[in-house]
């Protein structure tokens, strides 16, 4: 983490927005907004809130699909006698590191 704190924070934020707690925070924000400033509920403010909620729904679905795909690929790697298990934890690395690994692996193609 010390090398690239911005990359680490951005990745963690992406994971956190896919968690159920993100919906709890959004719900609390909406309830507080409703209680504190009911006069500000114009159509564009409500549309912005709904857009944020839909973004969290999409992020959650993408995260679920990605985790399922990783689980399936891990199973394939573990079941193949010829494969190496060294890539089973690559999803724990930063996206830029994974891209660099893929570029290096493709250089021989």
N, C-alpha and C positions, 0 to 999 in steps of 0.2 A: 504494500500500500504506500509506503514512503516514497517510492519512485514517482508515482503518478496519482496523487490524491484526488484530482478532479475526475480522472477515469474511474477510480474506485467508487467515488461518491455517486457518479452518474449511473454506474452499474447497479449499485445498491438501491438507488432511488427507483430504478426500473423494476427491480425485484419487489421492493416495498409497495409500489403502486399496483402490483398484481395480487397483493395479499388482501384477505378479508378486512383487515384493519383499515385499509384505504377507504372502504365503503363506510366504515364506522366514522372515520374522520369526516368524510363528506356529509354524512347524515347529521353529525353534530354541527358542522358548519352551516348546513341548511337550516337546522332548528334555531341556532343562534341568530342567523340572518333574519329569519322569520320573526323572532321575538324582538330583536333590537331595532331593525329598520324595515318594518312592513311597508312603509311608503315607497321604498326603493324597488319594489317588485314590478318593474316595468317589463315589457315583453322581451327586450334584449338582455336584461339581467337574468331572467328566468331561462331564456334560451342558452345563455352562457353556462348556467348551472347544469342544465340538461346535457349540454355538450360535454362538460367535464365528467358527468356521470357516465355517459356513453363511452368516453375515452377510457375510463376505468374498466368498464365491461369488456371492451375490446382488448385492453392490456391483459386482463385476467384470462380471456379466452386464448390469446396468443401464448401466454406463459404456460397454460395448461397443455396446449398443443405441442409446444417446444419440449416440455418435460416428458410428455408421452413419447415423442419422437426419440429423445435421448434414451429413455428406458428401453425402447425397442432396439435401438442401435447397440446399446450396451449388451442386451441379450444376444444379439447376433455376434458381437465380438467375443463374448464368453463362450458361445456354442461352437464357433469355428476353431478347428484344431490349428489352422495355419495362421490365424490372426494373433496380433500382439495386443495385450491389455494396456499398453502404455497410453492409449488415447481415451480410455474410459473416464478420465478425470479432466479432460481438456475443457469441458464446459465450466469449470471453476475458474478459468483464466479470463483475463480481460478480452473483449471482442477484438481489439487491435492485435493482441498477441495471437489469437486464434487465426486471424486473417494472415498474419505474417507466417505462421506455421503452414497454412494452406498454400500460400504463395511459394514457400520453400519446397513443399512436397510436390507441387505441380511443375517445378522447374525441370524436373527430370522427364516429364511427359513428352 
